[in-house]
Amino acid sequence: MSEENQIRNTIQIYFDCMLESSTDKVHQAFHPSAKITGYVDGNLKEMSVSDFASLVGSQSPSPKEKGEMLPAEILSIEIAGSTAVARVRDDYLGKTFVDTLSFLKEGDNWSIYTKLFHVERPSS
């Protein structure tokens, strides 16, 4: 499998974690030292992977269980050796986010090392 396809698979796990409210998939997609950072309503939010997993896991029933779709798309992927950056757009918690995801490759695995998020607009 190509490096880009491996990154795409990690991004899909990230999308699935939100759709399914799966803390396991959060931990599968993110590096243990990852940071999740961005502004919500003008306030800086900084989370660890555990914090983000708790937020995702608290969404019960999950969007999938409610029969909701999670609109999500990959906008770009750039790879430089064992690092990469992807830009994605997804609807979650009533907002449309544009996320800049940085990746590290350790061994054969790509994981998200930082997530910078921007709230683009309320979800439509």
N, C-alpha and C positions, 0 to 999 in steps of 0.2 A: 504494500500500500504506500502511496506517495506521502511525503511529508504534509502536503496540503490536505490530502484526504484524512490523515490522522488528526490534523488540527480541526478540520470540519467535523469529525466525529466527536471531539472534545466539546466543540461548540454545541453540537446537538445534545450532548449530555447536559450541558448548561441550560439549554432551552427546556429540556425534559424535566430538569429538577424543579423549575418554576411551574410548569404545567402540572406536574404530579405532586407538588409540595414534598419532594423527596430530599431529606437531609443526606441520605447516602449518596445520591447523585451530586449534591453540592460538593461533598468531600471527594468524590471521584473526579470531578472536573477541575477543582481548584488545588493548587499547591498548598500544603499546610501553613506556610508563612504568608499566604496571599493577603492583600488588603483590598477592600471594596470602598471606594470613595466617590463622593459627588455632592451636589447641592439638591436639596428638596425644599421647596418653598423658601428659598433664600438662605437656608441653614445648611452648613457643611455637615455631612454625615460621613463618619469613618467607621468601618466595621472590619472585624476579623472574619475568617472563614466560619468560625463557630457562631459569631453573631449573625452572619448572613444565613447560615443553615437554620438557626432558630427562627429567623424571620420567615424563611421559605416554609419551614415545617409547621409554622403556626397558621398557615392558610388552610383552614379545614372547614368544610370539605374543599379539596383541591379544585382548581379550575377544571381539570379533567373529569373529576367526579361530578361536577356541576354541568358537564357537557359543553363547556366553553372551549373555544379555540384560543391558542396563544399565538397571535400573529407575530412572526419573527422572521428575520432575513439576515443573511450575511451580506454586508456591503462591500467589504474588501478584506484581503489577507495578504500580508507581506512577510516573507521569511528571510532571515539573515542568519545562516548557520544554525545554531541551537536556540535561537530566539525568534520570535514572531510577534506581529501585531495584527489584530483583526478589529474591524469596526462592524458592529451589528446593531440592528434596530429590533426592539421587541415591545409589546404591550404587556404591562404587568401592573397590578394593583391600581387600575384606572388611569395609568399614565403611559405615554409612549416614551421609551428610553432610547437614546443612542449611547451604546457602550463601546468604549475603547478597551479591548482586552489584550494584555501582553502575556506572552507565553514563554515558558522555559521547557526545554527538552532535557529530561534526565533519563539516561538509558534509552529505552525505546518509547518512552511516554512523554506526551506533551500535556502540560497542565497550565491553567490560568494563574499567573503570578500577580497581576494587578487588574482590577476592574475600575476604570474611571467612568462614571455614568453622568449623563446629561438628560434632564427631563425636557423633552422636545415639546410636548403638549399633552393635554388630557387625551386619553384613548377615545377613539371615535366609535 
